[in-house]
Amino acid sequence: MLRHHQCLWWLLLLLGVIMGMIPYLEGVVINNKNQVIKTKTYMTPLFTLKPGSVVERFYYNTNFPKGRIAIKSFDVEVVDEAANPISLFQTYLHHWGILRYYQHKDTKDPNTNTPFTQLHKPNFIIASNNGVCQKHALPQFFGTGADSRKTSSFLPNPYGIEVGNEKEVPLGYEEKWVLNIHVIDTRGVEDRIGCIECKRYLYNVTKDGLGVTLEDDYIGGLRCCYDQTQCKVKEGYEGEERNLYVRYTIKWVDWDDNLVIPLKVYIFDVTDTWKLLIDSTGAHEGHNCLVEYNVGSCSSINKRGDQCNATKMVKLFSPTSGYIVYGMAHLHVGGLGSMLYGEDGRHLCSSSPIYGNGSEIGNEDGYVVGMSTCYPKPGSVKINNKEMLTLISKYDPTQNHTGVMGLFHIMVAQKLPNSLIHMETLKEFADDKTSM
């Protein structure tokens, strides 16, 4: 009899533990199939740099895993012909982004100098992330810059970004990917920080990459350091040309409705000057993400950080309801941090720059070599549709900076796993062959 009661007690205890592991009724069905994280590393075609030169490329139809998959991470770095990483002191990865698009089967691939902003229907359809900026502005799924090496892009289990679903591809089109890279060679330049901030006087340009005349008050930014421009090099400095590549690594799992929870990808921009528009279809938001801005040093006369853009803020509506699974900001040199808040002032996510303090690769002194990330406990950080969010980006108020950014990436799940078992670490399978 005693043994019977002991068994019953242990059974009730075990049941209580299991029930405690299922805190949410909303979720997905647990499946006992074994899932494996797959890894593949690719190399872009080579590009050639000389001291002070700039290269921007759009690698259309870039190598990418086939089939219906869930992306777990995407990581990038610049390497030489021997596949050795390159120091930021020599070559600055200003930015990169991986973007999906649909290409009509009767259409040829664009050349590598064609910006994706020049892709138009019916030959091409940009299949961007879930928002929130205007068409062709910040449409990437993943993307950062010099901060790539120490910024985690991994999405925890059981989450992933669903791609490769043939049902979503318009009839007569193919799903493809383009990798955009923007690289500046700073060997021997007069002002290394000035070059990576694309200060106009160092590039001596009067028009942008599309041939549009620059405004007199445009002192620096992306419109000055486009492909094949040249930053000023010290007199007498001679450096050789060299061939480089961008190496990118993708992790993914095969898609399974029972094992993977899809994520929506949103990028907020602190420069977004959005307006509420009302037309025949009703009210909607007209976003205008400027992407970059300048920070002026706050003098004794102008002490407040918000008056010199050192502290910049924007309020915008949440585009969806769901749970934040991952968050990360993108800032440039001089950045102090970014914060995202809910309508009631609750803290949603913060991301701070990781500055290098040495001479070795990945720890370059004075550079932002990484950004901290948010991985909230499942279900602990929820946003509601049309909730007013506040994004704040902070830069050092004692310094002048041009062409800085204040972006904030969040990945949102609209349902939660129904068991902690579902969140176990998956096995990984690495393909050690690098594809060109």
Phi, psi and chi 1 to 4 in degrees:
 res  aa     phi    psi   chi1   chi2   chi3   chi4
   1 MET       -  -44.3 -170.3   68.6  173.7      -
   2 LEU   -61.9  -42.7  179.0   61.2      -      -
   3 ARG   -63.0  -36.9 -179.9  175.0  -62.5  176.2
   4 HIS   -63.0  -43.4  172.2   76.1      -      -
   5 HIS   -66.4  -37.1  -76.8  -62.3      -      -
   6 GLN   -63.9  -42.0  -73.0  176.8  -28.7      -
   7 CYS   -64.2  -40.9  -70.2      -      -      -
   8 LEU   -64.7  -39.3 -178.5   60.4      -      -
   9 TRP   -63.6  -44.0 -176.0   85.6      -      -
  10 TRP   -65.4  -35.7  -80.7  107.3      -      -
  11 LEU   -64.7  -42.8 -178.4   61.6      -      -
  12 LEU   -65.7  -39.4  -69.8  172.9      -      -
  13 LEU   -63.2  -43.6  179.2   62.1      -      -
  14 LEU   -63.7  -40.6  179.4   60.4      -      -
  15 LEU   -62.8  -38.9 -178.9   60.8      -      -
  16 GLY   -64.6  -40.3      -      -      -      -
  17 VAL   -63.4  -44.3  170.2      -      -      -
  18 ILE   -63.7  -42.8  -66.5  174.6      -      -
  19 MET   -64.9  -32.8  -68.2  -58.3  -67.6      -
  20 GLY   -67.8  -21.5      -      -      -      -
  21 MET   -86.2   -1.6  -65.5  173.3   67.3      -
  22 ILE  -122.5   74.4  -51.2  176.7      -      -
  23 PRO   -78.3  -13.2   29.0  -33.8      -      -
  24 TYR  -125.7  133.5  -50.6  104.3      -      -
  25 LEU   -75.2  -32.9  -66.0  177.6      -      -
  26 GLU   -78.4  129.7 -178.0 -174.6   23.0      -
  27 GLY   175.3 -158.8      -      -      -      -
  28 VAL  -121.5  161.5  -66.6      -      -      -
  29 VAL   -76.5  134.8  177.8      -      -      -
  30 ILE   -76.1  134.6  -61.5  -60.3      -      -
  31 ASN  -126.5  140.1 -165.7  -50.5      -      -
  32 ASN   -87.6    6.0  -69.7  -35.4      -      -
  33 LYS   -61.2  149.6  -66.8  179.6 -177.5  177.0
  34 ASN   -88.0  123.3  -70.3  -38.5      -      -
  35 GLN  -105.8  144.1  -95.4 -161.4  -37.0      -
  36 VAL  -127.7  133.6  174.9      -      -      -
  37 ILE   -79.6  123.7  -64.2  178.0      -      -
  38 LYS   -99.6  149.3  -59.1  176.1 -177.7  179.4
  39 THR  -132.2  136.4  -58.4      -      -      -
  40 LYS  -141.2  136.4 -176.9   70.5  176.7  179.5
  41 THR  -113.2  134.5  -62.5      -      -      -
  42 TYR  -125.4  160.8  -58.5   97.4      -      -
  43 MET  -123.6  137.1  -60.2  -86.3  -89.9      -
  44 THR   -72.7  167.1   65.9      -      -      -
  45 PRO   -58.8  155.8  -24.3   34.4      -      -
  46 LEU   -70.1  154.1   69.1   82.9      -      -
  47 PHE  -134.6  152.6   51.2   91.7      -      -
  48 THR  -111.1  132.9  -58.2      -      -      -
  49 LEU  -124.2  145.3  -74.7  170.8      -      -
  50 LYS  -121.1  165.8   62.6 -179.8 -178.5  179.6
  51 PRO   -53.1  126.5  -30.0   37.2      -      -
  52 GLY    85.2   -5.5      -      -      -      -
  53 SER   -83.3  163.1   64.6      -      -      -
  54 VAL  -126.6  136.9  178.6      -      -      -
  55 VAL  -126.9  128.5  162.3      -      -      -
  56 GLU  -126.2  129.0 -177.6  166.8   21.7      -
  57 ARG  -130.1  150.8  -66.5  -73.9 -175.0  -88.6
  58 PHE  -122.9   98.7  -63.4   85.2      -      -
  59 TYR   -86.4   91.9  -67.3  115.2      -      -
  60 TYR   -74.6  151.5  -69.6   96.6      -      -
  61 ASN    52.9   39.9 -164.6   20.4      -      -
  62 THR   -67.3  155.0 -164.9      -      -      -
  63 ASN   -58.8  135.4  -72.8  -42.8      -      -
  64 PHE  -158.3  144.9 -154.4   88.3      -      -
  65 PRO   -56.7  143.6  -23.4   33.2      -      -
  66 LYS   -94.8  159.6  -57.9  -62.6 -176.5 -178.6
  67 GLY    90.4  178.5      -      -      -      -
  68 ARG   -82.5  113.6 -169.3 -178.7 -179.9 -167.7
  69 ILE  -135.8  170.5   63.5  172.1      -      -
  70 ALA  -118.3  114.9      -      -      -      -
  71 ILE   -72.0  133.1  -55.0  174.1      -      -
  72 LYS  -104.1  -31.1  -58.4  -67.0  -68.0 -178.7
  73 SER  -165.6  160.6   67.0      -      -      -
  74 PHE  -148.2  117.7 -165.1  104.2      -      -
  75 ASP  -128.3  147.3  -62.2  -57.6      -      -
  76 VAL  -137.1  145.2  160.6      -      -      -
  77 GLU  -157.0  157.1   67.9  176.2  -22.5      -
  78 VAL   -89.8  133.7  179.0      -      -      -
  79 VAL  -134.7  163.2  -62.5      -      -      -
  80 ASP   -93.2 -171.0   62.9   16.2      -      -
  81 GLU   -67.3  -18.2  -69.2 -177.7  -72.7      -
  82 ALA   -95.8   10.6      -      -      -      -
  83 ALA    68.9   21.5      -      -      -      -
  84 ASN   -86.7  135.9  -62.1  -49.0      -      -
  85 PRO   -60.3  148.2  -22.1   33.3      -      -
  86 ILE  -105.9  139.4  -62.5  -63.9      -      -
  87 SER   -70.1  144.3  171.9      -      -      -
  88 LEU   -65.0  -23.4  -67.3  176.8      -      -
  89 PHE   -62.2  -25.9  -67.9  134.2      -      -
  90 GLN  -105.0  -43.2  -61.0  179.9    4.7      -
  91 THR  -134.7  118.6  -56.4      -      -      -
  92 TYR  -100.0  120.8 -175.1   75.8      -      -
  93 LEU   -84.7   94.8  179.9   57.4      -      -
  94 HIS   -63.3  -48.9 -174.8  -79.9      -      -
  95 HIS  -163.5  161.3   69.0  -97.9      -      -
  96 TRP  -148.5  156.7   63.7  -91.8      -      -
  97 GLY  -156.0  143.4      -      -      -      -
  98 ILE  -110.3  125.8 -175.7   71.6      -      -
  99 LEU  -130.8  138.6  166.2   66.3      -      -
 100 ARG   -94.7  144.7  179.5  177.4   61.7  178.4
 101 TYR  -149.2  160.0   64.7  101.3      -      -
 102 TYR  -107.9  130.2  -59.4  136.4      -      -
 103 GLN  -117.6  131.9  179.9  172.5  -39.3      -
 104 HIS   -62.7  140.3 -163.8  -83.7      -      -
 105 LYS   -63.8  -20.1  -67.0 -179.5  179.2  179.0
 106 ASP   -93.9    7.3  -65.1  -28.5      -      -
 107 THR  -107.4  139.1  -58.0      -      -      -
 108 LYS   -79.4  156.2  -65.7 -178.4  179.0  179.8
 109 ASP   -64.1  141.2  -68.5  -25.8      -      -
 110 PRO   -66.8  161.7  -13.1   27.0      -      -
 111 ASN   -80.3  167.6   65.3   53.8      -      -
 112 THR   -72.9   -6.0   57.6      -      -      -
 113 ASN  -100.0    4.5  -62.3  114.5      -      -
 114 THR   -92.9  112.9  -57.1      -      -      -
 115 PRO   -63.6  148.5  -18.3   30.8      -      -
 116 PHE   -66.0  -16.7   56.3   75.7      -      -
 117 THR   -66.9  -14.7   55.3      -      -      -
 118 GLN   -96.0    4.2  -57.1  -57.9  -55.6      -
 119 LEU   -86.3  130.1  -58.5 -172.3      -      -
 120 HIS  -137.2  158.5  -58.5  -68.0      -      -
 121 LYS   -68.6  152.9  -65.0 -179.9  180.0  179.7
 122 PRO   -90.0   -1.8   34.4  -36.5      -      -
 123 ASN   -75.4  -32.5  -66.5  -29.7      -      -
 124 PHE  -137.3  147.4  -57.7   95.8      -      -
 125 ILE  -132.4  121.1  -58.8  172.0      -      -
 126 ILE   -74.8  120.6  -61.8  -64.0      -      -
 127 ALA  -104.8   76.9      -      -      -      -
 128 SER   -80.2 -177.1   63.4      -      -      -
 129 ASN   -66.7 -170.0   57.6   40.2      -      -
 130 ASN   -86.7    2.0  -58.6   99.1      -      -
 131 GLY   133.6 -176.4      -      -      -      -
 132 VAL  -117.8    2.3  -63.8      -      -      -
 133 CYS   -73.6  169.5  -67.2      -      -      -
 134 GLN   -64.3  168.6   70.9  -86.5   21.9      -
 135 LYS   -52.5  132.7 -177.6 -179.3  178.9 -179.1
 136 HIS    73.5    0.8  -72.9  168.5      -      -
 137 ALA  -101.6  118.1      -      -      -      -
 138 LEU    53.4   53.9  -55.8  175.3      -      -
 139 PRO   -87.8    1.5   33.7  -34.3      -      -
 140 GLN   -70.2  159.0   65.3  -92.8   21.0      -
 141 PHE   -89.6  -43.1  -76.7   74.9      -      -
 142 PHE  -129.2  151.3  -68.8   90.7      -      -
 143 GLY   171.9  132.2      -      -      -      -
 144 THR  -144.7 -126.0   53.9      -      -      -
 145 GLY  -170.0 -128.3      -      -      -      -
 146 ALA   -62.2  -19.2      -      -      -      -
 147 ASP   -83.4    8.4   48.4  -17.9      -      -
 148 SER   -63.4  -41.1  -64.8      -      -      -
 149 ARG   -62.0  -34.3  -73.4 -167.9  178.6  114.3
 150 LYS  -115.7   25.4  -69.7 -169.3  175.8 -179.8
 151 THR  -112.0  120.7  -58.7      -      -      -
 152 SER   -74.5  132.8  172.7      -      -      -
 153 SER  -112.6    5.4   67.7      -      -      -
 154 PHE   -73.1  135.4 -172.4   78.4      -      -
 155 LEU  -102.1  122.8  -56.2  176.4      -      -
 156 PRO   -66.3  157.0   25.4  -34.0      -      -
 157 ASN   -73.8  142.6  -58.6  -42.3      -      -
 158 PRO  -101.6   32.6   36.5  -35.5      -      -
 159 TYR   -93.1  157.1  -54.4  104.1      -      -
 160 GLY  -172.6  164.0      -      -      -      -
 161 ILE   -95.9  115.7  -59.1  170.9      -      -
 162 GLU   -75.8  127.9 -179.7 -171.5    4.5      -
 163 VAL  -141.3  167.9  -60.3      -      -      -
 164 GLY    79.0   14.4      -      -      -      -
 165 ASN   -81.3  109.2 -173.8  -12.1      -      -
 166 GLU   -60.2  -26.1  -67.9 -176.4   -1.7      -
 167 LYS   -67.5  -20.6  -66.3  180.0  180.0  179.1
 168 GLU   -91.5  -11.1  -63.9  179.3   -5.8      -
 169 VAL   -85.5  125.0 -179.3      -      -      -
 170 PRO   -59.2  149.0  -22.5   33.1      -      -
 171 LEU   -59.0  130.7 -175.9   64.5      -      -
 172 GLY    89.7    2.3      -      -      -      -
 173 TYR  -118.5  165.0  -71.5   78.7      -      -
 174 GLU  -124.6  144.5  -63.2  175.9  -72.8      -
 175 GLU   -82.1  127.7  179.7 -177.6  -85.6      -
 176 LYS  -136.9  172.7  -65.1 -172.4  176.6 -175.3
 177 TRP  -131.4  146.2  -66.0   82.9      -      -
 178 VAL  -124.5  132.5   53.4      -      -      -
 179 LEU  -105.2  116.4  178.7   62.6      -      -
 180 ASN   -98.1  127.6  171.6 -141.2      -      -
 181 ILE  -127.0  147.6   64.8  162.1      -      -
 182 HIS  -138.3  112.8 -176.2 -140.9      -      -
 183 VAL  -127.4  138.2 -177.4      -      -      -
 184 ILE  -123.7  124.7  -56.8  172.4      -      -
 185 ASP   -85.9  118.0 -168.9  -48.4      -      -
 186 THR  -108.4   15.8   57.7      -      -      -
 187 ARG   -65.5  125.1  -67.4  174.1  -65.3  161.8
 188 GLY    73.0   11.6      -      -      -      -
 189 VAL   -78.1  158.6  -63.5      -      -      -
 190 GLU   -68.7  -38.2  -76.7 -166.8   -4.9      -
 191 ASP  -141.0   98.7  179.9   -6.4      -      -
 192 ARG   -63.4  -46.7 -164.0  164.0   56.5 -159.8
 193 ILE   -66.2  -38.9  -63.0  -59.6      -      -
 194 GLY   -60.9  -38.1      -      -      -      -
 195 CYS   -67.2  -44.6  -75.9      -      -      -
 196 ILE   -73.7  -17.9   68.2  175.4      -      -
 197 GLU   -93.9    4.3  -68.8 -170.8  -15.8      -
 198 CYS    57.2   45.8  -57.1      -      -      -
 199 LYS   -67.6  132.8  -67.7 -174.4 -175.8  -65.3
 200 ARG   -60.2  -42.0 -178.0  173.2  175.6  173.9
 201 TYR   -65.9  -23.0   76.4   93.6      -      -
 202 LEU   -81.6  -21.9  -69.5  170.8      -      -
 203 TYR  -101.0  -15.7  -75.6   87.0      -      -
 204 ASN    51.1   53.7 -167.3   28.7      -      -
 205 VAL  -116.7  152.6  -67.9      -      -      -
 206 THR  -117.8  -14.1   58.2      -      -      -
 207 LYS  -130.9  156.6  -64.3 -178.9  179.4 -178.8
 208 ASP   -86.7 -175.2   65.4   17.0      -      -
 209 GLY   -65.5  -17.1      -      -      -      -
 210 LEU   -97.7    4.7  -63.1  176.0      -      -
 211 GLY    85.9    9.6      -      -      -      -
 212 VAL   -85.3  131.6  178.1      -      -      -
 213 THR   -63.8  131.6  -60.2      -      -      -
 214 LEU   -73.8  141.5  -62.5  172.9      -      -
 215 GLU   -66.7  152.0  -61.2   81.3    4.2      -
 216 ASP   -59.5  -32.8  -69.5  -19.5      -      -
 217 ASP   -92.0    7.8   60.1   -7.2      -      -
 218 TYR   -84.8  101.2 -170.9   81.0      -      -
 219 ILE   -93.0  -10.4   62.6  172.9      -      -
 220 GLY   167.0  158.8      -      -      -      -
 221 GLY   143.1 -170.3      -      -      -      -
 222 LEU   -58.3  -26.8  -75.2  170.9      -      -
 223 ARG   -74.2   -5.2  -64.0  174.0   65.6 -162.1
 224 CYS  -103.0  -24.6  -66.5      -      -      -
 225 CYS  -119.0   50.6   57.3      -      -      -
 226 TYR   -82.3  179.3   46.1   90.1      -      -
 227 ASP   -55.0  132.4 -173.5   52.7      -      -
 228 GLN    74.1   10.6  -63.4 -175.1   18.0      -
 229 THR   -79.4  171.1   52.2      -      -      -
 230 GLN  -136.7  122.7  175.6   73.8   35.4      -
 231 CYS   -85.8  147.4 -165.4      -      -      -
 232 LYS   -64.7  128.8 -167.7  172.9 -176.3  178.8
 233 VAL  -103.6  148.6  175.5      -      -      -
 234 LYS   -57.7  141.2  -64.5  174.0 -176.6  176.3
 235 GLU   -60.3  131.0 -173.2  175.3   -7.8      -
 236 GLY    88.4   -9.6      -      -      -      -
 237 TYR   -75.8  131.3 -179.1   84.4      -      -
 238 GLU  -128.0  124.2  -66.2 -176.3    7.5      -
 239 GLY  -133.3  150.6      -      -      -      -
 240 GLU   -81.3  156.7   60.2 -176.2   10.0      -
 241 GLU   -71.7  151.1  -70.2 -173.2  -14.3      -
 242 ARG  -146.1  151.8   62.3  178.8  179.9 -177.7
 243 ASN   -95.8  131.5  -63.8  -33.8      -      -
 244 LEU  -129.3  167.9  -59.5  177.1      -      -
 245 TYR  -136.7  163.6  -57.1   81.6      -      -
 246 VAL  -108.8  126.0  164.9      -      -      -
 247 ARG  -101.7  128.3  177.1  170.6   61.6 -161.7
 248 TYR  -129.3  142.0   60.4  101.7      -      -
 249 THR  -121.8  128.9  -60.2      -      -      -
 250 ILE  -115.5  135.6  -50.0  171.6      -      -
 251 LYS  -116.0  141.3  -68.4 -172.7  177.1 -176.1
 252 TRP  -157.4  166.5   77.1   94.6      -      -
 253 VAL  -126.0  154.2  -64.2      -      -      -
 254 ASP   -66.2  142.6  -66.4  -30.1      -      -
 255 TRP   -70.4  139.0 -174.0  -96.7      -      -
 256 ASP  -149.1  118.0 -171.3  -45.1      -      -
 257 ASP   -58.3  -27.2  -72.5  -29.6      -      -
 258 ASN   -88.1  -12.9  -65.9  -39.1      -      -
 259 LEU  -119.3  -17.0  -67.7  175.8      -      -
 260 VAL  -120.5  134.0 -177.8      -      -      -
 261 ILE  -102.6  121.4  -63.1  177.6      -      -
 262 PRO   -71.8  147.7   26.7  -33.5      -      -
 263 LEU  -112.3  144.9  -66.8  176.0      -      -
 264 LYS   -98.2  142.6  -69.4 -170.6  173.2 -176.7
 265 VAL  -109.8  123.3 -178.5      -      -      -
 266 TYR  -126.7  141.3  -62.5   97.4      -      -
 267 ILE  -125.3  120.2  -59.8  179.1      -      -
 268 PHE   -98.5  146.9  -58.0  132.6      -      -
 269 ASP  -125.8  125.3 -179.2    6.1      -      -
 270 VAL   -66.6  -14.6   77.1      -      -      -
 271 THR   -90.0    1.6   70.3      -      -      -
 272 ASP   -62.7  115.5 -170.2   -8.0      -      -
 273 THR  -103.0   56.8   57.9      -      -      -
 274 TRP   -72.2  156.3   68.6  -83.1      -      -
 275 LYS  -135.0  150.8  -64.9  179.2 -179.5  178.9
 276 LEU   -84.6  117.2 -169.9   62.2      -      -
 277 LEU  -106.8  142.4  -55.8  176.6      -      -
 278 ILE  -125.9  124.1  -60.4  176.7      -      -
 279 ASP  -138.9 -161.8   56.8   22.9      -      -
 280 SER   -64.6  -22.1   58.7      -      -      -
 281 THR   -90.4   -3.6   62.3      -      -      -
 282 GLY   113.9 -161.8      -      -      -      -
 283 ALA   -92.3  135.4      -      -      -      -
 284 HIS  -151.0  166.5   59.7  -83.3      -      -
 285 GLU   -93.9  130.1  -61.0  160.7   42.7      -
 286 GLY  -103.0   99.1      -      -      -      -
 287 HIS   -84.2  149.1  -71.5  -86.4      -      -
 288 ASN  -143.2   82.8 -177.4   29.8      -      -
 289 CYS   -83.0  118.3  -62.2      -      -      -
 290 LEU   -85.1  -15.6  -55.3  177.4      -      -
 291 VAL    76.2  -45.6 -178.1      -      -      -
 292 GLU  -133.7  162.5   59.3  178.0    3.0      -
 293 TYR  -157.3  172.1   62.0  102.9      -      -
 294 ASN  -108.5  149.8  -61.1  -29.8      -      -
 295 VAL  -117.5  123.5  173.2      -      -      -
 296 GLY  -100.0  145.6      -      -      -      -
 297 SER   -64.1  131.9  176.0      -      -      -
 298 CYS   -82.8  106.6  -62.0      -      -      -
 299 SER   -77.1  179.2   66.4      -      -      -
 300 SER   -64.0  -26.7   57.1      -      -      -
 301 ILE   -79.6  -31.1  -60.3  174.7      -      -
 302 ASN  -121.8   77.7 -179.2   19.2      -      -
 303 LYS   -84.4  -29.0  -69.7 -176.7  178.1  179.5
 304 ARG   -71.5  131.5  -78.1  175.4   43.9 -167.3
 305 GLY   -62.8  -30.5      -      -      -      -
 306 ASP   -75.4  -13.4   59.4  -14.5      -      -
 307 GLN   -89.0  -13.2  -68.2  178.3  -40.0      -
 308 CYS  -122.4   18.0   53.5      -      -      -
 309 ASN    70.4    7.1  -85.3  -16.5      -      -
 310 ALA   -64.8  -36.2      -      -      -      -
 311 THR  -116.6  115.6  -61.9      -      -      -
 312 LYS  -121.8  139.7 -162.8  169.8 -178.3   63.5
 313 MET  -136.8  146.2  178.9 -177.3   73.3      -
 314 VAL  -140.6  143.0   65.0      -      -      -
 315 LYS  -109.4  133.5  -70.6 -178.9  177.2  -70.9
 316 LEU  -150.3  157.7   36.4   75.6      -      -
 317 PHE   -75.8  141.6  -73.3  119.1      -      -
 318 SER   -65.9  132.7  168.1      -      -      -
 319 PRO   -81.3   -6.0   30.0  -33.8      -      -
 320 THR  -160.6  171.6 -172.3      -      -      -
 321 SER  -105.6  146.0  -67.5      -      -      -
 322 GLY   160.6 -170.7      -      -      -      -
 323 TYR  -113.7  127.4  -55.3   90.5      -      -
 324 ILE   -72.4  124.1  -64.6  178.9      -      -
 325 VAL  -103.1  -29.7  170.1      -      -      -
 326 TYR  -152.3  142.6  170.8   90.9      -      -
 327 GLY  -146.8  145.4      -      -      -      -
 328 MET  -162.0  136.7  178.3  -90.2  -65.3      -
 329 ALA   -99.4  163.1      -      -      -      -
 330 HIS  -126.9  115.8  173.7   60.6      -      -
 331 LEU  -127.5  162.2  -58.8  175.3      -      -
 332 HIS  -104.5 -177.0  -71.2 -171.4      -      -
 333 VAL   -55.3  134.1  170.0      -      -      -
 334 GLY   100.2  -14.4      -      -      -      -
 335 GLY   -67.5  143.9      -      -      -      -
 336 LEU  -111.1  -28.3  -60.2  178.0      -      -
 337 GLY   157.0  163.9      -      -      -      -
 338 SER  -131.9  145.7  -72.9      -      -      -
 339 MET  -133.8  141.6  -66.2   71.6   66.8      -
 340 LEU  -121.1  128.2 -174.3   64.9      -      -
 341 TYR  -123.9  153.9  -63.5   97.4      -      -
 342 GLY   -84.0  175.9      -      -      -      -
 343 GLU   -60.6  -33.6 -173.2  170.2  -55.4      -
 344 ASP   -89.5   10.8   56.6    0.1      -      -
 345 GLY    86.8    0.3      -      -      -      -
 346 ARG   -69.7  145.7   70.8 -169.2 -173.5  -75.5
 347 HIS   -78.1  126.8  175.7  -98.8      -      -
 348 LEU  -100.3  -46.0  -59.8  176.9      -      -
 349 CYS  -167.7  144.8  178.6      -      -      -
 350 SER  -130.0  149.0  -68.9      -      -      -
 351 SER  -141.8  127.8 -179.3      -      -      -
 352 SER  -120.5  147.8  -59.2      -      -      -
 353 PRO   -72.5  147.9   25.4  -32.3      -      -
 354 ILE  -107.3  113.7  -58.2  167.4      -      -
 355 TYR   -95.0  138.4  -80.4   93.3      -      -
 356 GLY   -73.0  153.0      -      -      -      -
 357 ASN  -139.4   25.9   57.3    9.3      -      -
 358 GLY  -142.0 -162.2      -      -      -      -
 359 SER  -112.6  -11.3   58.5      -      -      -
 360 GLU   -78.5  158.6   64.6  -87.3   22.9      -
 361 ILE   -64.7  130.5  -67.6  174.5      -      -
 362 GLY    94.7   -7.6      -      -      -      -
 363 ASN  -139.2   39.2 -172.4   36.1      -      -
 364 GLU   -67.8  123.1  -67.6   90.3  -17.5      -
 365 ASP   -57.6  128.6 -173.2   38.3      -      -
 366 GLY    87.2  -10.4      -      -      -      -
 367 TYR   -96.1  151.1  -75.4   83.0      -      -
 368 VAL   -80.4  108.3  177.7      -      -      -
 369 VAL  -101.0   -3.8  -63.4      -      -      -
 370 GLY  -172.8  167.7      -      -      -      -
 371 MET  -130.6  138.9  -66.1  -66.5  -59.8      -
 372 SER   -69.4  155.8   66.3      -      -      -
 373 THR  -126.9  161.3   49.3      -      -      -
 374 CYS  -106.4  130.3  -62.0      -      -      -
 375 TYR  -129.8   77.4  -72.3  101.4      -      -
 376 PRO   -61.6  150.8  -17.9   30.6      -      -
 377 LYS   -58.0  134.8 -179.0 -179.5  177.2 -178.7
 378 PRO   -49.9  125.2  -27.8   35.3      -      -
 379 GLY    85.5   -2.6      -      -      -      -
 380 SER   -86.1  -21.3   64.0      -      -      -
 381 VAL  -125.4  104.4  178.6      -      -      -
 382 LYS  -115.0  141.3 -175.7  178.0 -178.7 -179.5
 383 ILE  -117.8  152.8   54.3  175.6      -      -
 384 ASN  -113.0  147.0  -60.4  -55.2      -      -
 385 ASN   -58.3  131.9 -169.7   36.4      -      -
 386 LYS    67.6   13.0  -59.9  -55.7  178.8 -175.9
 387 GLU   -69.9  137.6  174.6 -176.7   -0.4      -
 388 MET   -79.2  114.3 -174.1   63.3   77.2      -
 389 LEU   -98.3  155.6  -53.7  178.6      -      -
 390 THR  -123.5  124.2  -59.9      -      -      -
 391 LEU  -111.8  129.7  171.8   61.3      -      -
 392 ILE  -124.5  131.4  -61.3  174.4      -      -
 393 SER  -120.7  134.9  -71.7      -      -      -
 394 LYS  -121.9  134.9  -68.0 -173.2  175.0 -177.2
 395 TYR  -122.4  161.3  -84.0   80.3      -      -
 396 ASP   -60.3  118.3 -173.2  -22.3      -      -
 397 PRO   -75.4   -4.4   29.0  -34.9      -      -
 398 THR   -95.6    0.4   67.1      -      -      -
 399 GLN  -124.9  151.8  -57.7  172.7   -0.1      -
 400 ASN   -94.7  133.9  -69.9  -55.4      -      -
 401 HIS  -141.7  141.5  -66.6  -76.2      -      -
 402 THR  -114.8  151.4   60.1      -      -      -
 403 GLY    62.1   32.7      -      -      -      -
 404 VAL   -81.6  168.1  -57.5      -      -      -
 405 MET  -128.0  156.4  -64.2 -176.9 -177.7      -
 406 GLY  -141.4   66.3      -      -      -      -
 407 LEU   -96.5  152.4  -50.4 -178.6      -      -
 408 PHE  -139.3  119.2 -150.4  102.1      -      -
 409 HIS   -98.6  134.0  -54.1 -128.8      -      -
 410 ILE  -132.9  145.6   61.0  170.2      -      -
 411 MET  -112.7  127.5  -49.3  -78.7 -172.7      -
 412 VAL  -122.1  130.8  178.3      -      -      -
 413 ALA  -102.8  140.5      -      -      -      -
 414 GLN   -98.6    2.5  -65.8 -172.4  -56.4      -
 415 LYS  -151.0  167.0   59.1 -176.9  178.4 -179.2
 416 LEU  -117.1  157.0  -67.2  167.0      -      -
 417 PRO   -65.5  143.7   23.4  -32.7      -      -
 418 ASN   -90.8    9.9   64.5   -2.6      -      -
 419 SER  -161.8  145.8  170.8      -      -      -
 420 LEU   -67.4  -22.0  -65.5 -178.0      -      -
 421 ILE   -60.4  -34.6  -63.2  173.0      -      -
 422 HIS   -64.8  -17.1 -163.0  106.3      -      -
 423 MET  -102.3   14.7  -58.5 -171.3   68.1      -
 424 GLU   -62.1  151.9  -70.3  179.0  -10.0      -
 425 THR   -64.6  133.0  -57.6      -      -      -
 426 LEU   -88.1  154.8  -59.4 -178.2      -      -
 427 LYS   -69.6  151.7  -63.3  177.9 -178.8  177.8
 428 GLU  -118.0  140.6  -65.7 -160.7   29.2      -
 429 PHE  -122.5  116.3  173.6   77.6      -      -
 430 ALA  -103.2  128.3      -      -      -      -
 431 ASP   -88.6  107.6 -175.9  -16.8      -      -
 432 ASP   -80.1    3.7   56.7    1.5      -      -
 433 LYS   -91.3  128.7  -64.8 -179.9 -179.7  179.0
 434 THR   -93.8  127.8  -60.3      -      -      -
 435 SER   -98.2  142.8  -61.3      -      -      -
 436 MET   -94.6      -  -58.4  -64.6  -75.5      -
